[in-house]
Amino acid sequence: MGPNRMGFFLYDQPGGKVGGAIVYNPDFYTPVANGTLVYLNCQPDLQVNLDRVEAAGGKIQQGKMEIAPGQNLGFIAIINDSEGNRVALHSMG
């Protein structure tokens, strides 16, 4: 879209699901490692996505860990993407 590179998250709009997008424009957005932490849904198991991080130029900041053992809240991991943004991954498995 113009000078912006965009990636869209597919979703089921007729089913009432929420989608989103990521935008790359170095003249407008500045990557940060300590700003808002966005969690991405990586069902059914975030490990599949986590295993792809380093090959894509990112870094794993916190490997997969259970959020609150015994409370069935799932698992998270925290990464730095290839542009330096901190991003969290979440899944129930």
C-alpha positions as MATLAB code, in Angstrom:
seq = 'MGPNRMGFFLYDQPGGKVGGAIVYNPDFYTPVANGTLVYLNCQPDLQVNLDRVEAAGGKIQQGKMEIAPGQNLGFIAIINDSEGNRVALHSMG';
ca = [
       0.000    0.000    0.000;
       2.010    2.946   -1.248;
       5.443    3.031    0.425;
       4.280    0.713    3.246;
       4.923   -3.019    3.395;
       1.971   -4.673    5.091;
       1.150   -8.151    6.303;
      -2.436   -9.056    7.123;
      -3.612  -11.606    9.668;
      -6.308  -13.737    8.087;
      -9.558  -14.009    9.998;
     -13.204  -15.034    9.681;
     -14.994  -11.677    9.351;
     -18.459  -13.177    8.700;
     -17.974  -15.294   11.830;
     -17.285  -12.193   13.945;
     -13.568  -12.840   14.397;
     -10.981  -10.075   14.796;
      -8.065   -9.620   12.407;
      -5.189   -7.227   12.110;
      -2.117   -6.170   10.193;
       1.508   -5.267   10.681;
       3.019   -2.330    8.817;
       6.617   -1.580    7.910;
       7.584    1.998    7.070;
      10.980    3.066    8.451;
      10.160    6.746    7.939;
       7.111    6.551   10.189;
       7.516    3.677   12.689;
      10.458    3.222   15.039;
      11.017   -0.295   16.421;
      11.308   -0.499   20.207;
      12.275   -3.268   22.591;
      10.511   -1.871   25.666;
       7.187   -0.457   24.419;
       3.726   -1.997   24.322;
       3.839   -5.788   24.371;
       1.489   -7.255   21.760;
       0.470  -10.896   22.208;
      -0.113  -12.978   19.099;
      -2.385  -16.017   19.224;
      -0.337  -19.017   18.060;
      -2.826  -21.852   18.540;
      -2.563  -24.724   18.916;
       1.094  -24.598   20.075;
       3.323  -21.499   20.033;
       6.421  -23.694   19.802;
       5.806  -24.112   16.054;
       6.187  -20.342   15.568;
       8.952  -20.017   18.151;
      11.024  -22.564   16.223;
      10.954  -20.213   13.184;
      12.063  -17.006   14.945;
      15.849  -17.207   14.627;
      15.781  -18.404   11.011;
      13.640  -15.328   10.219;
      16.197  -12.972   11.793;
      14.599  -12.595   15.226;
      15.804  -13.516   18.713;
      14.140  -15.478   21.483;
      14.040  -13.381   24.639;
      12.015  -15.828   26.792;
      11.365  -19.385   25.682;
       8.022  -21.127   26.050;
       6.791  -21.103   29.640;
       3.528  -21.854   31.389;
       1.809  -18.662   32.545;
       0.448  -19.888   35.881;
       1.007  -23.589   36.512;
      -2.198  -25.403   37.396;
      -4.513  -22.535   36.341;
      -4.981  -23.508   32.662;
      -4.008  -20.071   31.268;
      -1.703  -21.462   28.612;
       1.849  -20.644   27.615;
       3.771  -17.573   26.468;
       7.105  -16.807   24.866;
       8.670  -13.415   24.162;
      10.709  -12.653   21.074;
      12.413   -9.730   19.382;
      11.416   -9.629   15.724;
      13.864   -8.914   12.907;
      13.224   -5.149   13.249;
      13.863   -5.108   17.013;
      10.291   -5.058   18.331;
       9.405   -7.107   21.391;
       6.452   -9.434   20.683;
       4.758  -12.060   22.849;
       3.368  -15.370   21.607;
       0.499  -17.190   23.363;
      -1.127  -20.591   23.035;
      -3.029  -22.969   25.255;
      -0.789  -25.903   24.360;
];
